[in-house]
Amino acid sequence: MAVQDQQQWLLNRYLKDPNHAHRNAVVAANLPLVWKVARRESERSGHSFEDLAQEGVRGLIKAVERFDPSLGLSLIHISEPTRPP
């Protein structure tokens, strides 16, 4: 199964049965993207990679919990990085 198909399958499973185990599976499947963005922002801004990655994971968890498929957007489109002050 392709990575994007697996991520979509996990998200659909979470939407049908929203529990912490399913949410955590969706978050884990999307961690490489969080790390990629955190690494890029760390190099650009000089902020700590660990701090940026932690904030990215928090944002991803919020996005998964608030995801509404009726909006017609993908999970990644509603998960945007936030920059520390």
N, C-alpha and C positions, 0 to 999 in steps of 0.2 A: 504494500500500500504506500502510495506517495505521501510525503510529509504533509502537504496541504490537505490531502484527503483524510489523513489520520487526525489532523487538527480539527477539521470540520466534523468528523465522526465523534470525536470527544466532546466538542461543543454541543452537538445535537443531543448526545447522551446526557450532558449536564442540563440542557434545557428541558428534557423530558423528566429528569429526576434530579432536581437541584439539591445536591448534598455536598458536603465538604470534600469527600473523596473524589467525586467527579470534577468539582471545581479545581482541586489541586492538580488533577491530571491535565486539565486544559492549561493551567498556568505552567506546569512543567513542560508541556509540549511547545510553549511559546517562549521559554526562557532564552533560547539562542538569540532571538530577535532583541530581547531586553538587553542582553550582554553586548550585542553588536552596537546598539544605540548608545548604551552607557560608555562603551570604549571610545566611540567616535566623539561623544560630547566631552569626555574626560580629556582627550587629546586636544580638543578645540578650546575648552574653557579652563583647563587646569584644575578642575574640581576632582575630588577623589572618585576613582572608578567604583569603589565599594559603596560609597554614599549614593552615587547616581544609580547603580544597579538596584540598591535597596528601594529607592524611590520608584524606579521602574517597575519592580515587582509589585509594590503597593498599588501603582496605577493600573497594572494589568489585572490584579485581583478585583479592583473596583470595576474595571471595564467588563470583566467576565460576569460579575454579579449584576450589573446594570444592563447587560446586553439585551437588545430587543430586535429579534430577527424581522419584525414587521417593518422596520425602518429601511430595509433593503441594503444595509451596510455590512461589511465584514467586520469581524472583531478587531482586526488590526487597524482599520480605518477610524475606529472610535477610541483606540488606545493611542494617545499622543504623549510624547515625552514632555515633562514639565521641567523647566530650568530653575535651579536654585538661584536666589537673589545674589 
